[in-house]
Amino acid sequence: MADQLITHRLANASDFDELGQLVFTCVRTGPSTYSDEQRAAWMPAPRSGPEWAERLSTQWITLAESNSQIVGFMSFVPETGYLDFAYILPHARGQGLFASLYAALEKQALKIGVEKLWVHASLMAHPAFEAHGFEVISPEEVRIGEQTLKRYLMEKALV
């Protein structure tokens, strides 16, 4: 992965199912601070279909590709500043993709006048957001079925 060219572009509707599969792969594979049971509750199947497409269609989405495969993406809702998705495939982590995706997202947020970004960060994503200036507002616990998952409500003032 380190010697392969990474390109960035904006997502479009034809990417949505691949993004759903990427989220599933990120949550369910690779090292995690969450148990297998927690990961299965969080993401029982890849996201796809009309509801998924509707959710993504309201967001600004930047993605990273290697050899025409999406290896990571980040998105936010322009009206609220909510950073909804930040996922990088396990084999592509440690290459600076979080930083480059976040830089593009923050640049767009500033361009359209977003004053604050906020996110529900997983235990795994928390350090990366913190490294980019986000502050913890409060720890949270989310119940999904029989599982309880910890996360952090974080925000970053842009102006």
C-alpha positions as CSV (number, residue, x, y, z in Angstrom):
1,M,0.0,0.0,0.0
2,A,2.8,2.4,0.9
3,D,4.2,2.4,-2.7
4,Q,0.8,2.8,-4.4
5,L,-0.5,6.1,-5.6
6,I,-3.4,7.4,-3.6
7,T,-5.9,9.8,-5.2
8,H,-8.6,11.8,-3.7
9,R,-12.0,12.8,-5.2
10,L,-15.5,13.6,-4.2
11,A,-17.9,10.7,-3.9
12,N,-21.0,10.4,-6.1
13,A,-24.1,8.2,-5.9
14,S,-22.4,5.3,-7.8
15,D,-20.0,5.0,-4.9
16,F,-22.6,4.6,-2.2
17,D,-22.8,0.8,-2.1
18,E,-19.0,0.5,-2.1
19,L,-18.9,3.0,0.8
20,G,-21.4,0.8,2.7
21,Q,-19.2,-2.3,2.1
22,L,-16.1,-0.3,3.3
23,V,-17.8,0.7,6.5
24,F,-18.7,-2.9,7.1
25,T,-15.2,-4.1,6.4
26,C,-13.7,-1.4,8.7
27,V,-16.0,-2.2,11.6
28,R,-15.9,-6.0,11.3
29,T,-12.2,-6.7,10.5
30,G,-8.8,-5.7,11.7
31,P,-7.7,-4.7,15.2
32,S,-10.4,-3.1,17.4
33,T,-11.0,-2.0,20.9
34,Y,-14.5,-3.5,20.5
35,S,-15.4,-7.1,21.0
36,D,-16.6,-9.3,18.1
37,E,-20.1,-9.2,19.6
38,Q,-20.1,-5.4,19.8
39,R,-18.9,-5.1,16.2
40,A,-21.6,-7.5,15.0
41,A,-24.3,-5.5,16.8
42,W,-22.9,-2.2,15.4
43,M,-22.6,-3.4,11.8
44,P,-24.6,-6.6,11.2
45,A,-24.4,-6.2,7.4
46,P,-23.0,-3.9,4.7
47,R,-25.2,-0.8,4.3
48,S,-26.9,-0.3,0.9
49,G,-30.3,0.6,-0.6
50,P,-32.5,3.6,-0.7
51,E,-32.2,4.6,3.0
52,W,-28.4,4.5,2.8
53,A,-28.3,6.4,-0.4
54,E,-30.7,9.1,1.0
55,R,-28.4,9.5,4.1
56,L,-25.3,9.9,2.0
57,S,-26.9,12.2,-0.6
58,T,-27.2,14.9,2.0
59,Q,-23.5,14.8,2.9
60,W,-20.3,16.2,1.4
61,I,-18.0,13.1,1.0
62,T,-14.4,13.0,0.2
63,L,-12.7,9.7,-0.6
64,A,-9.3,8.2,-1.1
65,E,-8.6,5.6,-3.8
66,S,-5.7,3.2,-4.6
67,N,-5.8,1.3,-7.9
68,S,-9.4,2.4,-8.4
69,Q,-10.5,0.9,-5.1
70,I,-11.9,3.2,-2.4
71,V,-9.6,2.7,0.7
72,G,-11.1,5.4,2.9
73,F,-13.6,8.2,3.1
74,M,-14.9,11.0,5.4
75,S,-18.2,12.9,5.3
76,F,-20.1,15.7,7.0
77,V,-23.5,17.2,6.9
78,P,-23.0,20.8,5.6
79,E,-26.1,22.2,7.4
80,T,-25.1,21.0,10.9
81,G,-21.3,20.4,10.8
82,Y,-21.9,16.8,11.9
83,L,-19.0,14.6,10.8
84,D,-20.9,11.4,10.1
85,F,-18.3,9.0,8.6
86,A,-14.5,8.6,8.9
87,Y,-13.4,5.1,7.8
88,I,-10.1,3.8,6.4
89,L,-9.6,0.2,5.4
90,P,-7.3,-1.7,7.9
91,H,-4.5,-2.3,5.3
92,A,-4.5,1.4,4.4
93,R,-4.1,2.8,7.9
94,G,-0.9,4.5,9.0
95,Q,-0.4,6.2,5.6
96,G,-1.7,9.7,6.5
97,L,-5.1,9.1,4.9
98,F,-7.0,10.4,8.0
99,A,-5.0,13.6,7.9
100,S,-5.5,14.2,4.1
101,L,-9.2,13.3,4.2
102,Y,-9.8,15.5,7.2
103,A,-7.8,18.4,5.6
104,A,-10.1,18.3,2.6
105,L,-13.2,18.1,4.8
106,E,-12.2,21.0,7.0
107,K,-11.3,23.1,4.0
108,Q,-14.8,22.6,2.5
109,A,-16.4,23.3,5.9
110,L,-14.6,26.6,6.2
111,K,-15.4,27.5,2.6
112,I,-19.1,27.2,3.2
113,G,-19.1,28.9,6.6
114,V,-19.4,26.0,9.0
115,E,-18.4,27.3,12.4
116,K,-18.0,24.0,14.3
117,L,-17.6,20.4,13.4
118,W,-18.8,17.7,15.7
119,V,-18.6,13.9,15.7
120,H,-19.5,10.8,17.7
121,A,-16.1,9.2,17.7
122,S,-15.5,5.5,18.3
123,L,-12.8,4.5,20.7
124,M,-10.6,3.8,17.7
125,A,-11.2,7.1,16.0
126,H,-11.0,9.2,19.1
127,P,-7.2,9.6,19.1
128,A,-7.1,10.7,15.4
129,F,-9.8,13.3,16.0
130,E,-8.0,14.5,19.1
131,A,-4.8,14.9,17.1
132,H,-6.7,17.2,14.7
133,G,-7.9,19.5,17.4
134,F,-11.2,18.0,18.4
135,E,-12.1,18.1,22.1
136,V,-14.1,15.6,24.1
137,I,-17.5,17.1,25.1
138,S,-18.6,13.9,26.9
139,P,-18.1,10.2,26.9
140,E,-21.2,8.3,25.8
141,E,-22.5,4.8,25.8
142,V,-24.8,3.5,23.1
143,R,-27.0,0.4,23.5
144,I,-27.4,-1.7,20.3
145,G,-29.4,-4.9,21.0
146,E,-27.6,-6.6,23.9
147,Q,-24.4,-4.7,23.4
148,T,-23.2,-1.4,24.9
149,L,-20.6,0.5,22.9
150,K,-18.6,3.4,24.2
151,R,-17.9,6.5,22.1
152,Y,-17.1,10.2,22.5
153,L,-19.0,13.3,21.6
154,M,-16.3,15.6,20.3
155,E,-16.2,19.0,18.6
156,K,-13.9,21.4,17.0
157,A,-14.5,25.2,16.6
158,L,-13.4,26.3,13.1
159,V,-13.9,30.1,13.7
